[in-house]
């Protein structure tokens, strides 16, 4: 029985880290993978989702609806920014990095001026359950399931829907897709909006477990970039295995040697992956299947 | 003849009077040039939550003093730069305050990392500098005066009290930089001295915001008391996460509540049974504290919480004023000598605060603050007039021996 409990305790940690990596990385991965834009304002879309969730929940909206509001708000902001700024920067990688970094600075400092250094947070729902000497948060135990469901939903979106087919055609060859009648401009807008909304959803999901401050997006940014770099450009193929590998390494090291070594292990893994598999897990998988 | 002589005499008199008047006026003008107070505080970034009340407090003290005629007949003028919780900004702006603005005194820094980033710059220019934060202790520096509480004031009171009430097994989680490391060393020593055991110790990088594994490690070790020396907005997420996992272990801290008012910002019961030693929190009820709060809120109604560091910042301006008045000059060497000569005190919001000449630290009244399940606060114990004795005991004596070092229990001054 104690072995079982120890095993579950480790699995819980692994799943918790997995959920955090997947959810931090999703929005960034879609925008980077589909559009080649490195969105340095990713963390601020997360912050936007979290803030709207917290504020609307405190205004009396039930938590699930508040989370939907947070997601939609971030998505909407994403659509508007795409229209006004990001649209002009496709195929200008470095310019888009600087521009989105500027957006990130404006968003954090703007939020600090508007809403102050912090807002009162939410209580994590559902309470806890016990197992032997440990007790676990029910809510956090559910987050990995949400992450898996989201991955499944995205797979369906990109493989089974018209939008998905058009958008994959657009990544493959934008000119050809346009010649065949796909409205690539609109697809870029929607994709950016989708990435922003996913970031907002991450913020919404973590809002009840963290302190809501203007800088909170920074807490996700390292993990999100780490996951996307290890995953490579193809989100559907790379993200889940990348997050699984990283979560395993991180939770094992954190369990044995503490948080510092866990963080170092995470970053070392990225360095090794970039050296050995410069195109990430998905690039390596695609190359192998093409070689066969 | 006579009338001519009289006229000439009169002219000379008038001219002389005019010249004298103009001389006096320019002397008066020099006397009226304001005393420049440089302030380096984080108005944005990771530490802004705890620092913004401090910035208001400086302004409040300066405005009060100016309204009553200033110091030595001169007004005080604040030059504040936002250091953005960034150590390189601290260095940049410290140099600017010294070299360009030529300020008479500098106040500031929140984290110990930023204080250590600018202290060498202060020392090189022999710049008079006030650090107004509770911290890990040990700075023995002729140019530096500290108004914040130190471990012998916060831990020598808190840890034995907690061990007596809850038990002798202690677990520490601490932010992984000089503040957390040295504070954890203090806790470890006190626990050992009082016959307790450390059942665990973990140092956590400032960027970490996810604590599931740490919570599990704590549950496995089964401590009676959990010492949390966590710093910054990221690490503050620990409290909600430990509550949602039902950790339910009494917590002790020198940093929470008094600085970033977590009991106001988090939904109850995230901080249930948190015990903190602080020299001031807004909940302190006394005539001096109530009056301070009233003046503070009248001037800055937007302030979310009047924290310990706001009281320290406020006191530091009045201590500087007392030093200048004793020295009868703003000459920095003279003011430092006056501040370190003994008997420099101020009656602040938390009570009487005096500078200890040996270590340049201040005595404090220490409040034990207990956060209840609904996040209201009670004060089960008050220790009056706790001296910053440790540095003096281990051999720091700035009245006899100039120094610029930071000492720790494992790195003592050479005898």
Interface residues (C-beta under 8 A of the other chain):
Chain A: X9 X12 X13 X16 X17 X20 X109 X112 X116 X117 X118 X119 X120 X121 X122 X123 X124 X127 X128 X130 X133 X134 X135 X136 X137 X139 X140 X208 X209 X210 X211 X213 X215 X216 X218 X219 X222 X251 X254 X255 X258 X259 X260 X262 X263
Chain B: X44 X45 X46 X48 X49 X52 X176 X202 X203 X204 X205 X207 X208 X209 X210 X212 X213 X214 X216 X217 X219 X220 X222 X233 X234 X236 X237 X240 X241 X243 X244 X245 X246 X247 X260 X264 X265 X266 X267 X268 X270 X302 X304
